[in-house]
Amino acid sequence: MLAAQTRIETLLIVRHGEQALLTLIIPIALLIGMSTIHIGDLPEPRVNSVMPRILALAVMSTAFTGQAIALGFDRRYGVLKRLSATALPRWTLISGRVLATLLVVALQAVVLSVTALLLGWSPALTGLLPGIGLLVLGTLAFGAAGVLVGGALRPEIVLALANAIWFVLLLAGGLALPADDLPGPLAVIAGFLPSGALAEALDAVLVHSALPGAQPILVLLAWGLACGGTALRTTRLT
């Protein structure tokens, strides 16, 4: 049952046009553009510094924005209510969505990695395994935030709010520009946002072959636990 539910959820994500735009097209376009156009002071090859931020963007797009919008409209059309009335256990429904999101993030990571390698990316090999762990942690943290937004509000509000938050986290979280290049207090705030924390941690392991440090891990855990705990109390089936 879990395998079947995971397969269905994965196909629904992959076949959705807006999801494809968020999960693959925009990250690939930004990866190519930011790696080839000289914006900001980055060491060569630029793709080494750009890739961790694009991976964080891809996770945010799939786990937060995509899941929030999908959940909001599933509630509107009674999908969750109907599924809860079947023999499908609730834990299977939730686990299927989580596993589907992780599979899509894995697909994104592979496609982006191939693109980055063609652009001259040379990651620190010792950071690949920790990088996978960070992608999983980031997916869970952003997924909890997506459930919080998509599980309590009307779908029209979810659509607008999720996209607005995506842009804020893109700009203020140090994804469009490195956190050090952000003006004033934004450079400090970026490290306490989930997007900035994930980008910082991935940069540490993939570029500098170093441990990510305690702060970005704690930031991701704090956002995940806070959003997940709140979502448990506010999420509605309809």
Buried (B, 14 or more C-beta within 10 A) or exposed (E): EBEEBBBEBBEBBBEBEEBBBBBBEBBBEBBBEBBEEEEBEBEEBBBBBBBBBBBBBBBBBBBBBBBBBBBBBBBBEEBBEEBEEEEBEEEBBEBBBBBBBBBBBBBBBEBBBEBBEEBEBEBBEEBEEBBEEBBBBBBBBBBBBBBBBBBBBEBEEBBEBBBEBBEEBBBBBBBBBBBEBBEEEBBEBBBBBBBBBBBBBBBBBBBEEBEBEEEBBEBBBBBBEBBBEBBEEEBEBE
